[in-house]
Amino acid sequence: MAERAMSQGYLPTDVEAKGDATTRKRSVMDHRKSSVVDPNAQVLNHEELSAADRRLAEMGYVQVYKREFSWLSCFSFALSISGLFASVSTTFIYPLEAGGAPSAVWGWLISGFGCYCIALSVAELVSAYPTCGGLYFTCKYLAPENWVPEISWLCGWLNLLGQIAGAASSEYGCAQLLLAAASMGSNFTYIPTDRQTVGVMAAVTALHTVINSLKTSWLEKITKTYVVWHVAILVSCCITLLVMKKDKHSSSYVWTTVYNDSGWSPTGWSFLFGFLSASWTMTDYDATAHIAEEIKDPEIKAAWSIATALGFTYVGGWLFTIVLAYCMGDPAAILDSPVEQPVAQIFYDVIGKGGGIFFTVAAFIVLNFTAITAIQAGSRTIWAYARDEMLPGSRIWYQVSPLTDTPLYSVWLFCLCCVLINLIGLGSYTAIAAIFNLTAIALDWSYCIPIICKLFGGRFERGPMHLGKASPYINAWAVIWTTFVTVIYVFPTIMPVTAENMNYVTVLIVAVMLFAVIYWYAAGRFYYTGPRVKAQLIIGVEGEDSPPGEKVPIEDMSERA
């Protein structure tokens, strides 16, 4: 008889299969088993599946999307999610205030290394477990078995809320850059209002939502163009600044002359805020993992795309920061820019009005790429969580449009959340800035949770891309660095503290944690069992002594997984 290989979990009893609520409550809390096998799980024959689809079935899922993404589109996706050129342009203000040029260049070098350790750790996990659930899904195999539901629940909500906040900040940043270019065109006689910024943000978000409603094949073609534009703009901007800036700062000034405009004392503490630019740019490492089920050979391409793209971001971002430091002129003058965008002011001062507008608009276009990729990753995350019945209304968000073969409901839900968050900007930019600050903290800790489980759980089985003997050391430093930089995240960057410049991210962190815990005890623990098993894989070969058509199992996939 045919034998079925199950991903980790247990077969539901007859009563459980009927969906009795009381019994389901007991099954989650008493059995303490993760990955309940869905009563309607599809039975698949391994001989009819590609290697990627078979691996997905081994992990308990049925292939739904078309695998369209290639090496180039994967790398372009992973590079674009950081929005290197635009992200450095919009976050350069923090190291500039904290310690001037040295804080910017040394801060990026040090912080970028810590961030890259996180990226490598994420890439290693994605190679082992490539699904749209990303790092959330890895908890199924890495967390202590009896605690998989709770740990994956917390990891999942941190990741999703971090992605929403990150995408919202990208949309808001797009509006800010576009209006900054408009202000520059008017010789700064036009100053954008909060209402205008929110209005432009809503329009830009709507455009990105429409683009993400296209078929995967179209998204793949569009994504390929991102890396070409991004790299071309980055290189051309650096060359233009270096050529046109005549009175550059000296190396002594760039590397050793600390300029503290933050109000913090001692200056050594203020200097640490220079870490924020790299930390806010190099995040959302697992975005490529969330499109793993749309990638050919994701265990290789998704993982290596994360590693190489973030490596490029680390080096490229540092070099771009160095160029800005040499060419920026008087830091006090650019910090007083009427558009509150120091890098846009540098473009204007060095290149002139026309060049300044061009590179500011170029940064706007690059940030559009970031927002589009963030929406694609975020919508696939919602879809993956709905597949595991983690979200309210999961049956709606799990639906895939037969017209585009993409989860349109999830796409529009994710974008609606981004717009609603940004509406806070109508009342208080301080409040919305705190939400944006939440992005790196929530995302980085959603990565550190499975990394910690990997370090101490002893259940990890590596994929094709792995870190070898260096793995535990890189993983450990990733966690240590995240712990350290989180402390910096929660402090206000400017002193003295007022209601306008206070960093309220601590309040939001507590709110997110309370939300996850309260929602778990109020509802989640009664229905959520961790990543579910939606596929059962028939594997084996006909035995010599078996009746015709009978299969003999050749391996136990639950043990391998």
Stockholm file with secondary structure:
# STOCKHOLM 1.0

chainA/1-561         MAERAMSQGYLPTDVEAKGDATTRKRSVMDHRKSSVVDPNAQVLNHEELSAADRRLAEMGYVQVYKREFSWLSCFSFALSISGLFASVSTTFIYPLEAGGAPSAVWGWLISGFGCYCIALSVAELVSAYPTCGGLYFTCKYLAPENWVPEISWLCGWLNLLGQIAGAASSEYGCAQLLLAAASMGSNFTYIPTDRQTVGVMAAVTALHTVINSLKTSWLEKITKTYVVWHVAILVSCCITLLVMKKDKHSSSYVWTTVYNDSGWSPTGWSFLFGFLSASWTMTDYDATAHIAEEIKDPEIKAAWSIATALGFTYVGGWLFTIVLAYCMGDPAAILDSPVEQPVAQIFYDVIGKGGGIFFTVAAFIVLNFTAITAIQAGSRTIWAYARDEMLPGSRIWYQVSPLTDTPLYSVWLFCLCCVLINLIGLGSYTAIAAIFNLTAIALDWSYCIPIICKLFGGRFERGPMHLGKASPYINAWAVIWTTFVTVIYVFPTIMPVTAENMNYVTVLIVAVMLFAVIYWYAAGRFYYTGPRVKAQLIIGVEGEDSPPGEKVPIEDMSERA
#=GR chainA/1-561 SS CCCEECCSSCCCCHHHHTTCHHHHHHHHHTSCCCSCEEEEEEEEEGGGSCHHHHHHHHTTCCCCSCCCBCHHHHHHHHHHTTTHHHHHHHHTHHHHHHHHHHHHHHHHHHHHHHHHHHHHHHHHHHHHSCSTTTHHHHHHHHSCGGGHHHHHHHHHHHHHHHHHHHHHHHHHHHHHHHHHHHHHHTTTCCCCCHHHHHHHHHHHHHHHHHHTTSCHHHHHHHHHHHHHHHHHHHHHHHHHHHHHCCSCCCHHHHHHCCCCCSCCSSHHHHHGGGGHHHHHHSCCGGGGGGGGGGBSSHHHHHHHHHHHHHHHHHHHHHHHHHHHHHHCCCHHHHHTCTTSCHHHHHHHHHHCHHHHHHHHHHHHHHHHHHHHHHHHHHHHHHHHHHHTTCSTTHHHHTCCCTTTSSCHHHHHHHHHHHHHHHGGGGTCHHHHHHHHHHHHHHHHHHHHHHHHHHHHHCCCCCCSSCCGGGHHHHHHHHHHHHHHHHHHHTSCSSSSCCTTTCCTHHHHHHHHHHHHHHHIIIIIHHHCCSSCEEEEEECCEECTTSCTTCEECCCCHHHHC
#=GC SS_cons         CCCEECCSSCCCCHHHHTTCHHHHHHHHHTSCCCSCEEEEEEEEEGGGSCHHHHHHHHTTCCCCSCCCBCHHHHHHHHHHTTTHHHHHHHHTHHHHHHHHHHHHHHHHHHHHHHHHHHHHHHHHHHHHSCSTTTHHHHHHHHSCGGGHHHHHHHHHHHHHHHHHHHHHHHHHHHHHHHHHHHHHHTTTCCCCCHHHHHHHHHHHHHHHHHHTTSCHHHHHHHHHHHHHHHHHHHHHHHHHHHHHCCSCCCHHHHHHCCCCCSCCSSHHHHHGGGGHHHHHHSCCGGGGGGGGGGBSSHHHHHHHHHHHHHHHHHHHHHHHHHHHHHHCCCHHHHHTCTTSCHHHHHHHHHHCHHHHHHHHHHHHHHHHHHHHHHHHHHHHHHHHHHHTTCSTTHHHHTCCCTTTSSCHHHHHHHHHHHHHHHGGGGTCHHHHHHHHHHHHHHHHHHHHHHHHHHHHHCCCCCCSSCCGGGHHHHHHHHHHHHHHHHHHHTSCSSSSCCTTTCCTHHHHHHHHHHHHHHHIIIIIHHHCCSSCEEEEEECCEECTTSCTTCEECCCCHHHHC
//
